[in-house]
Amino acid sequence: MVTKLKQYNPSANDLVNDWQVVDASGQVLGRLATQIATLLMGKHKPNYVPHMMSGDFVVVINAEQIKVTGLKAEKKIYKRHSQYPGNLKEISYEVMHDRHPERVIELAVKGMLPKSKLGRQMLKRLKVYAGAEHPHSAQVLGSERRDAREAAAAAKAEAETAKAEVKKPAAKKAPAKKAAPKAKAEVKAEVAPAAEAETAKAEVKKPAAKKPAAKKPAAKKATATKAPATKAAAKKPAAKKPAAKKTTAKKSDDSGEK
């Protein structure tokens, strides 16, 4: 049997970012850079995920007191090029350490972070200072007291829930209905069939309700249609008969000739 485990994928709200202070005085550059990169990526946490910002903010102090081993101080060279021909710039480690001791640590850590957008965001969380003073004391103090604040908030929430449970009144039970005596139940059982028989008889005796006779709208329509025809006939004058008169006139002429 192969057991499938669900992949751990936390949300951004589940991740907590603390502030870490690292003292670089007397430490080796490479060893210190690996520790800082681990803190920035969040690999020191059990909820580390490589595709999210699960690391912490890191404040490095006393960067001017960093050291390197072997002949790196003499042979190590920092190079940069602007992609134009003949524009190669080279700076030795000694010069870089004297001018900008913060850049020595920043460049070492940058090479150990992912070469992506996420890696560039992690590098922005790195704060390096040459001396022992830094302006992030409030953030560091807040992250140190975070556990105490969370514990106090959890205790307060538990106390409030306990008070709410105590204040809740007990639910009142509905009073139990008294059982009717057997004698009344028997009487009701006897009366019920008799009442049913009487209602059945009354329904049988009732005559069927007479339905009202339906009106005949057809007859009215016929009369209504006939009325205008008779009126039209009454208004029309009688037609004259000119043919009859002509025949009489002809007959009179014939009789005179005879």
Buried (B, 14 or more C-beta within 10 A) or exposed (E): EEEEEEEEEEEEEEBEEBBBBBBBEEBBBEEBBEBBBBBBBBEEBEEBBEEBBBBBBBBBBBBBBBBBEEEEBEEBEBEEEEEEEEEEEEBBBEEBBEEBBBBBBBBBBBEBBBEEEBBEBBBEBBBBBBEEEBEBEEBBEEBEEEEEEEEEEEEEEEEEEEEEEEEEEEEEEEEEEEEEEEEEEEEEEEEEEEEEEEEEEEEEEEEEEEEEEEEEEEEEEEEEEEEEEEEEEEEEEEEEEEEEEEEEEEEEEEEEEE
